[in-house]
Amino acid sequence: MRARATAHADFVVGEIDPRLYGSFIEHLGRAVYSGIYEPGHETADENGFRGDVLDLVRELDVPVVRYPGGNFVSAYNWEDGIGPKEGRPVRLDLAWHTSESNEVGIHEFADWAEAAGTEMMLAVNLGSRGLDEARAFVEYVNHPGGTYWSDLRRENGREAPWGVKMWCLGNEMDGPWQIGQKTADEYGRIAFETAKALRAYDKSLELVVCGSSTPNMATYPEWEATVLDYTYDSVDFISLHMYFENHAGDLPEYLSLPAKLDDYIATVAGILKMTKAKKRSKRDVYISFDEWNVWYHSREQDRATLEGNEGWPFAPPLLEDIYDFADVLQVGAILNTFIRRSDVVKVGCLAQLVNVIAPIMTVKGGTAWRQTTFWPYYFASRYGRGTALNLAVDCPGYDSQTASDVPYLDLSAVVGEDGVLTVFCVNRHESEAVSLAMSLEGLSQSKVVMDKVIAGHELDATNGPDGGPVAPVDGNGAAVNDGRLTAELPPLSYRMIRLG
Ligand code: AHR
């Protein structure tokens, strides 16, 4: 099958915010305990953080990590996680039916983020709590000193404020599963008042208001319109979430889901424009896609675990999806969608980072290893920064229940600050290779400087603690001649080609 594409230096989507490649750590399952934190582990540092996990996080070059939830945050008291560890209370976590020791709190997470070389993006509890705890938390984290909360932080060992910019006003407040779920009007009001209070402290904070938990919510997209009506001029981002499932084992259907993601982004972008016009506002509000991933492999097992729980276990394995080769293609196409919509999606968080629906897994007391989906995330994060190009693509497509004319070739391209043009390709076709011919207009890149491909695996091939087959290898045959990139993309393949 042939595919034609055109890239033009002047035809751009815009600058990609590096935070598009963020991630997420929640107090859930083994993300924190025996994930990032395992005192006594042979690689642990003086704070108890696993060095092998930190190495993999640094390898991914994660720019921002959302914390501490997720559903967990909606019944969380941030003050439980400060002060001497031995005095911290053990609490029931109502979101995941587990016990929380509070051994890790804001100080520990901040230390970890510093070691990982990442920014923090913090969420406040607008479920069981509200404005007052939120403003106290912001003061504790960001105020230099001389006030009750900032001096308490200093007493607790941290002299300088952390200066966290991004704050999420609650999590998935539309969801019936959320502690303290709200209607759009109830949430719009509290989010507006909380934003007002936080901005009264610091106008430069970047505030994220909750959008829909998934485009399948009955309240979507009315939720966005109502919530933004209250908050448009007080926030910087609206948060969207989406998880991708392949329940029916129908690969073409599964791989067409990014079309639904694209539609979700376009719809909310439209609501943002509509609200801006309605408010006669001069400012733009963007999308923070702060939870996205494949999530379905572990659902049955989790249901059994949660239903079978007699008590309230501490950090049990939960949401430990083991990803396969099919998920590489899906994650690659999702990331392509974000690059193509990076004009409006400024922040993205792969949910999550370690052990819980994550690219990095750990064995308690043992190794840390890379899932199959580590790789498309790695390539996008490492090489997908710069200016996203608006490509013209001509390629045959197929119809699924989700969408019509889903192109077999999913493509995105980014010009980096170093002038290298990086092209990310996913071939969704199960049996046919795609012969790509891409003309480069006004672009001077003339040779292939890197070519990585993941292809040729069984769809259910997975990696594990001892490694595994699903990893990139060098591609071959790609070439640039007379301003035209040509490459043969194998059936069901992920490929990144860099031109310098
Ligand atoms: O990431 C797992 C969970 O998915 C989060 O806690 C919640 O926000 C979402 O429903």
Residues whose N, C-alpha, C, O or C-beta is under 5 A from the ligand:
A	BS01	AHR	G70 N71 F72 E172 A351
